[in-house]
Amino acid sequence: MEKKLYPLGTIVYLKEGTQKVMVIGRGVVYQDEETESEVFVDYMGCSYPAGIDPNQTIFFNEENIDQVVHEGFSDEEEQRFVKVYEEWESDITIPKKKID
């Protein structure tokens, strides 16, 4: 199965999740609290419909998505971003965080 990068605004259920999550960031690099090292993930999200809460940021990868409820807006800029993102992801030296 080919990897798909979902647009901002996409709403998903994560595996074993009961709350909808909205994609608000992609290719997020952050300091992992468990390992204290820099890692990256496919997505950053927030609870839907509550919205952004700085204390409740949700980090996840494509393989953590169980169901796409709504796919966000996509246009030519989105298609261009996906191409740039794919290049960035293939060149990045920061490890991808595995999320169970």
Secondary structure, 3 states (H helix, E strand, C coil): CCCCCCCCCCEEEECCCCCEEEEEEEEEEEECCCCCCEEEEEEEEEEECCECCCCCCEEECHHHEEEEEECCCCCHHHHHHHHHHHHHHHHCCCCECCCC
